[in-house]
Amino acid sequence: MTFEEQDLLSAVPLAFVRLDLDFIIQTASDDYLEMTGAKAEDVIGHSIFDAFPVDPDDPSDAPERLRASLDRVVCSGVRETMPVFRHPIPIRRGSEVTFTNQWWRATNVPILQGGKVVGIVHNGWNATDQVLKQRDRRIRQKASHRVNSFATWEFSPKTGRGITSSELARLFELDRHNGEVDSRVYFDRYHPDDRDRVVAELDRLASAPSGTTFEIEHRIIGSDGEVRWVLNLGEVTRQDDQDHGWLVGATIDNTPAHHREEALTKAVSDRDALLGKQNILLAEVNHRIKNSLQVVSSILNIDARTARSDVARDRLARAAGRVQAVASVHELIYRAGQVSTVEIGDFIPKLCDTMAAQGPDGIRLTCRADPVCIDIDRAISLTLLIYELVTNALIHAFRGRDTGHVDVSAVQDDGALLLAVSDDGIGMPLSGVEAGMGTRIIAGMVRQLDATKESGSGPGHSVRLTVPLAM
């Protein structure tokens, strides 16, 4: 092909490239270069697949589809028009290459000499705008189907006239029409309990400034007596101060949303009622547990008083005290009306007061506790722990003495309860004392509470525990 022929083909007002049988670009028209944003040196002499590579970050099957079409044209000698396909186009800025998404339609035409295919004219045009418009139209159509209860209208409060869409008439179950109507036919559908309120709001909007937006919800009654909720959204518009103004808006059938809200409200109400019954039953259970534990405690106290040995009497009395301590937790739950947590701010001082009343007369017991809520299981473990620590102090710390002081504190600090029980007694013996039931109970409750324990002495004895509040 001479240079003049190449120049002539390049100037043809069509977007095309001429390929040889290896699909190397021999000539590219000016329109093709402009359409693809390429330069002649970027494409001529290169395979069409190398000149227009795929985006590695967004692969496309366009090269395979194009190669298959070109192969068929070479074999058959018959032109072929390809369906629209997506192929990103490279944008070259020096050594940097980026890609832009494009859609193409192409026709591959064989070049025949003596009945033999000697090349191909690849003629293309950019269909991106067409594809995007069709996609946008489909999206709009789908959106319109989803909001098929969306109805538009204009209304003049001063004249009482309105311009409505046929969709609004359908929503109000009126004769199908599209144009100016007397608004009274719509007001007649308003629920009697809502009509005066809505009309008053429309009258107020009649004197509102242009651009004022509004949102009015009310009920309408259908021809079969069915009540539906509608939501009116719009804006006041007027041309000038002399214009009496129009309300321009849209009405949405909001009934499904109200039905969902009513169903949710009923579900919440039913749940609250069920929880209320459950709380009552659990409170009754705690009350009965408390009564049963008090009976057990009373029996143990009777056995303690009738026991012949001092050891048996002491052990039965302490067992009765432990049972009574647990019973006091269930008493607190029952009286507080709680079923899952206990507030220890008042409970621990009351527990200590009860223990002080049963202890030696000359021993003073003081207590302070922060108002902290803990779950029931941990409250029971904490109660037994305090009971054993205080009882040990009252029984063992003041041997040979008539007076003394035991202090209990429960303070919240950084997600933990700091429990301390200290006395000014004779202190713990260094050795030779066998661990009793109380000591074993203390160790078990410390493990159950996942607490850490420290002991100190001089003067007296102290036990400090850190009890995590969150488990």
FENLIN-V446063 format. One record per pair of residues at least 12 apart in sequence whose ideal C-beta (glycine too) atoms are under 7 Angstrom apart, sorted by the first residue. I is the first residue (numbers start at 0). J is the second residue. D is the distance in whole Angstrom. If there is no record, write none. Layout:
BEGIN
I:J:D
I:J:D
END
This chain:
BEGIN
5:26:5
8:26:5
8:28:7
9:26:6
9:27:7
9:28:5
9:29:6
10:29:6
11:28:6
12:30:6
13:28:6
13:30:6
13:122:6
14:28:6
14:30:4
14:31:4
14:34:5
14:122:7
14:123:6
14:124:6
15:28:5
15:31:6
15:120:5
15:121:6
15:122:4
16:31:6
16:47:7
16:121:5
17:118:6
17:120:6
18:47:6
18:118:6
18:119:5
18:121:6
19:118:5
20:73:6
20:118:7
22:46:6
22:47:5
22:69:6
23:44:7
23:45:7
23:46:6
24:42:5
24:43:5
24:44:7
24:45:6
24:47:6
24:50:6
27:39:6
27:42:5
27:43:6
34:125:6
35:88:6
36:88:6
36:90:6
37:50:7
41:91:7
47:121:7
48:62:5
51:86:7
51:88:7
51:89:7
52:89:6
54:87:4
54:98:4
57:87:6
57:98:7
59:85:6
59:86:6
59:87:7
61:84:5
61:85:6
61:86:4
64:81:7
64:84:6
68:81:5
68:107:5
69:107:6
69:119:6
72:107:5
72:109:5
72:119:6
73:116:5
76:109:5
76:111:6
76:116:5
78:106:6
78:107:7
78:108:5
78:109:7
79:107:5
80:106:5
81:104:7
81:105:5
83:102:6
83:103:7
83:104:5
83:126:5
83:130:6
84:103:6
85:100:7
85:102:5
86:101:6
86:103:6
87:99:6
87:100:5
87:101:6
88:101:5
101:125:6
101:127:5
102:126:5
102:127:5
102:130:4
103:123:5
103:125:6
103:126:6
104:123:7
104:124:6
104:126:5
105:121:6
105:122:7
105:123:4
106:122:5
107:119:6
107:121:6
108:120:4
108:122:6
148:170:6
148:251:6
148:252:4
149:166:7
149:249:6
149:251:6
150:164:5
150:166:4
150:167:4
150:170:5
150:249:6
150:250:5
151:164:5
151:249:5
152:164:7
152:167:5
152:248:6
152:250:7
153:245:5
153:246:7
153:247:5
154:182:6
154:245:7
154:246:5
155:243:7
155:245:5
156:201:5
156:202:6
156:204:7
156:205:4
156:246:7
157:205:6
157:243:4
159:181:7
159:182:5
159:183:7
160:179:6
160:181:7
160:182:7
161:180:6
161:182:4
162:178:6
162:179:5
163:180:6
164:177:6
165:177:4
167:250:6
170:229:7
170:250:6
170:252:6
171:185:6
171:188:5
171:219:6
172:221:5
172:222:5
186:198:7
188:219:5
188:220:6
189:217:6
189:219:6
190:217:7
190:218:4
190:219:6
190:220:6
190:226:7
193:217:4
193:218:5
197:215:6
197:217:5
200:215:6
201:246:7
204:235:6
204:246:6
205:244:6
207:235:5
208:235:7
209:235:6
209:236:6
209:237:5
210:234:6
210:235:7
211:234:7
211:235:4
212:234:5
213:233:6
214:232:5
215:231:4
216:228:7
216:230:5
216:253:7
217:229:7
227:252:6
227:254:4
228:253:5
228:254:5
228:257:5
229:250:5
229:251:7
229:252:6
229:253:6
230:251:5
230:253:4
231:248:6
231:250:5
232:248:6
232:249:6
233:246:6
233:247:5
233:248:2
233:249:7
234:247:6
234:248:7
278:338:5
281:338:4
282:333:5
282:336:7
282:338:7
285:329:5
285:332:5
285:333:5
286:333:4
288:329:5
289:326:5
289:329:4
289:330:5
289:333:6
292:322:5
292:325:6
292:326:4
292:329:7
293:323:7
293:326:5
295:322:5
296:319:5
296:322:4
296:323:4
296:326:6
299:315:5
299:318:5
299:319:4
299:322:6
300:316:7
300:319:5
302:315:5
303:315:4
303:316:4
303:319:6
317:390:6
317:437:7
320:386:6
320:390:7
321:383:6
321:386:6
324:350:7
324:382:5
324:383:6
324:386:4
325:379:6
325:382:6
325:383:7
327:350:6
328:341:6
328:378:5
328:379:5
328:382:5
331:346:5
332:375:7
339:374:6
339:375:6
340:372:5
340:373:6
340:374:6
340:375:7
341:372:7
341:373:6
341:375:6
341:378:4
342:370:6
342:372:5
343:368:6
343:371:6
343:373:6
343:378:7
343:409:6
344:368:5
344:369:6
344:370:3
344:371:7
347:366:6
347:368:4
347:385:7
347:407:7
347:409:5
348:366:5
348:368:6
350:382:7
350:385:7
351:364:5
351:366:4
351:389:7
351:407:5
354:389:5
354:390:7
358:393:4
359:393:7
361:401:4
361:402:4
361:403:7
362:393:6
362:397:6
362:403:5
362:405:6
363:404:5
364:405:5
365:406:5
366:407:4
367:408:5
368:409:4
369:409:6
369:410:5
369:411:5
371:411:5
371:416:6
371:468:7
373:468:6
377:448:6
380:444:5
380:447:5
380:448:5
381:448:7
381:466:7
383:440:6
383:444:5
384:441:6
384:444:4
385:407:7
387:437:5
387:440:5
387:441:5
388:420:4
388:441:7
388:462:6
389:405:6
389:407:6
389:420:6
390:437:7
391:437:6
392:405:5
392:420:7
392:422:4
392:424:7
393:405:7
396:422:4
396:424:3
396:425:6
396:459:7
396:460:6
397:424:5
398:425:6
403:422:6
403:423:6
403:424:5
404:422:7
404:423:5
405:422:5
406:421:5
407:420:5
414:467:7
414:468:6
414:469:6
415:465:5
415:466:6
415:467:5
415:468:6
416:466:4
416:468:6
417:465:6
418:464:5
418:466:6
419:461:6
419:463:5
420:462:5
421:459:6
421:461:4
422:459:5
422:460:6
423:458:6
423:459:4
424:459:5
424:460:7
426:456:5
426:457:7
426:459:6
426:460:5
427:456:6
427:460:5
445:464:7
448:466:5
449:467:6
449:470:7
450:464:5
450:465:6
450:466:4
451:464:7
451:465:5
452:464:5
END
